[in-house]
Amino acid sequence: MICLTLRRKILKKWLFTFVLIVSNLVNAQVIELHRNGHYTIYYDEKSIQRKGSISLIEVTASGYEETIGGKVVKSARSVYEFDCKKNLFRYLKRISYSREKLEGAVVESKDFRMGRDKEADWKATNEIPLFANLDEIACRK
């Protein structure tokens, strides 16, 4: 019974994340953030949520290729959290797809806050140039 309750909670969280992402896709104002020969990264201006010094932003990466659990991933939608006062960020969620442009099968849906994932730890935004740029956008510096 406990296992069934836990499964329902996890399914509800996954379904909420899915509905949030789909609703944001319908109303998206996608802006290209970075492009190189391997992939393109976009963010959606409407996805930015600010509360005090904390800001959330959704980012899409497409056109790359990686393998997760033996399955090929060609695009992903991620949610990052920024602490605008401390210039820190952390990963919150990621949904990875088998085809470009968030199409195809979902290869992995991961909430980094569940359990103790190192990706959920706060990191300095200046460690990775892309995140310094995202910090400026999410925090409007």
Secondary structure, DSSP 8 states (H G I E B T S, - for coil): -HHHHHHHHHHHHHHHHHHHHHHHHHT--EEEEEE-SS-EEEEEGGG-EEETTEEEEEEEEEEEEEEETTEEEEEEEEEEEEETTTTEEEEEEEEEEEETTTEEEEEEEEETTTTT-GGGS-EEGGGSHHHHHHHHHHHT-
